[in-house]
Amino acid sequence: MDGQLQKGPDCTDYHSEVDPQLLRDNDRGVITRATGVLTAVLPQSSEAIQLVVQRNVVQTVCRLLKGTGHTATKYAMKTLPVCTAASHLAREELLKSDKKLSILCNLLDASCDETVSGNAALCLAHCLELAGTASSLLGIDIVLLLQRHTAGDAKRTAVQQNAATALGKLCQSELRCPLTSHYETHAVTIA
C-alpha cells in the first residue's frame, strides 16, 4: 500500500497497492496510517478486500490488535469486519490465527470505545457462521458478555444490534448455548 488513494474516473472506483509489510513496520505511525488507508479503501472496493485477504492481511491485523495504540486498534477494528463480512476466507483466516477468538472477546469486554466493541461483536457474528466456531466459544463467558452489550446502555445502537446478532448466531449454531435451553424450556410463556 503506497499510503495513498488514487480515485479513478468513477468516484466509487478506488485503487490501492496493498503492501502488508507496512502493517509490520516498527514505526507505529506508519502502521496507523496504513490501517487508516485500509479503512478508507476496503468499504469502497470488493477487489481491494479480495487482494487484502489473499495477502494475509487479516492475520496481520490480528497481530496489530494485540499490541498497537488506540488509533491503530480503532482502524484495525474498522477494517476487520469489512473483510469478514465479504469473505469466507477472511473468517477462516481470523479463526486460524485466533482459534477461540480471544482477541475479539477481549476487545468486546475491555474496550471503552463503542466503535471497537461494536465491530468486535460484528466480527464475532461473522465468524459464528463457520462450522464449529460456536462450540469453541462456549467455554468462556461469551454469552454473558454479549448479553451485557445487548442490554447495555450504549450510545450507539449498532453496538447492541451487533451483540444481539452475534448472540443469536451463537444460539442458532450451538444447541448447548445456555440461552437456547432457556428459550426451549420457557417456549410456552414466550409464545
N, C-alpha and C positions, 0 to 999 in steps of 0.2 A: 504494500500500500504506500503510495507516494506521500501520503499525508495530505492529499488534495483531491478535490472532486472536479470532474470535468462534466459539465452539462452538455448533452447532445442537443440536436435541433429540437427534439421533443422534450418538453420540460420534465417529463417523468423518466427520461432515459438517462440514467447515471452510469458512469463507468469508473471503476477504481481498480488499480492493480493492487492486490492484497498481498503483502509480504508478511507472513506470520512472524518473521524474525523481529519486526518492530514491536510485537507484543511480548517478546522475550528480552528486550533491551534492558540494560542495567539502569538507565535513566527513567525514573518514574514519570517524568514529564512527557517523554516520548510515548510511553505505554498509555498514559492518559489521553494524549492526542490521537493515538492510533485507535483506541477503543471509541473515542468520540467520533472519528470518521466512520467507523463501522456502524455506530448508532444512527448516523445520518444516511448512510448508503443502503444498508440492508432492507429497511422497510420499503424502499423505492424500487428494488430490483431483485426479482427471483433468481436471476442469473448470478448476481453477487452472492446470494445466500448459498447457492449450489457450489460456487467456487470456494467460499469460506469453509463450508462443510468438507469439501474434498481435500482442502489443505490442512485439516485437523485443527482448525482454529477453535472449535468447541472445547477440545481438551486444554488448549492454551488458556482459554477464558476461564475454565475451571481452576486452573492453577493460579490465575490472577485473583480469583475470588478468595483464595486462601490468605493472601498477604499484601494486597495493594491498598492504596489510600481510598478515602471515601469517594472521591470523584471518579476514579477508575472503577471502583466497585459498582457505582451507580450506572456508569456507562456499560460495563460488562453485563449488568443485570437488565439493561435495556436491549442489549444485543442477543443474549441467550434465548429469550422467549420467541424472538423473531425466527431464529434458526430452528428451535424445537417445534414451533407451530407449522413451519413449512416443510420440514424434512424429517422423515422417519429415521434416516441415517444419523441426523444430529441428535435425536433422542437416544439412539443406541450408543453413540459416542459419549454422550453425557453419562449414561448409565455405566459404560465401560470404564470411564475414568473415575467414577464415584458410585460404586455398587449400591450403597444404601442411601444415596443422595443426601449425605450428611451435610454437605456444603449448603445446599438449598435449605435444608431443615434448620441449620444454624442461622442462616440469614433470615429465615422466616421467624425464628424465635428471638434473635437478638437485635435485629435491625430496628432502629427508631425511624428510619426513612420509609415512608409508605410506598414509594416507587420501588425500592429494593424488595420489601416484603411482599408487595403485590405481585411483582414479576417472579419472585421465588415461588409463590403459590401457583402462578400460571405455568411455570416450567414443570413443577411437580405434576400438575394436571396433565400436561402433555406427555410426560414420562409414564404416567399411570396407564396410558393406552398400550404400553408394551407388556406383553405377557410376563407374569412373574414379578413384576415390579412391586405390586401391592403387597404381596406376601413378604417381601424383603423389608418392607417398612413397618410391619405390624409389631416388631419387637421394640420399637421406640414409641414415644408418646405423640405420634403424628396426629392421631385423631383429636386429642385434646388441644394440640397446637392449632390445628385447622379450625376446630370449633371456636377457640378463643378469637381467632381472626374473623371468623364468620359472624359471630355475635358481638364483636368488639365495636368500639365507638370510633372507627376510622373516619377521618375527614373525607377520604375519597372512597366512594362505594365500590370502586374497582377492586380494592383490596378484599373487601367482603365477598364480592362476586367471585373473584379468583380462588379464594379459600373455599368457598362453597362448592365451586366446580371441582376442585381437587378432592374435597371430601366426598362428593357424590361419586366421582370416578373411583375413589378408593373403595367405597362401599359396594359399588357395582362390580368391581374387579375381584374383590376378596370377600367371600362369604363369611369369613371369620372376623370381619371387622365388627367391633363392639356395637356400632350403630345399626348395622344390618340386623343383628339378632334382636336388638331393642325394638326396631320397627316391625319385625315379624311377630314378636310377642304382643305388641300393642296395636296390631293392624286393625282390630275391630274398633278401638277407640279413635283411631285416626280417620277411618272411613266414615 
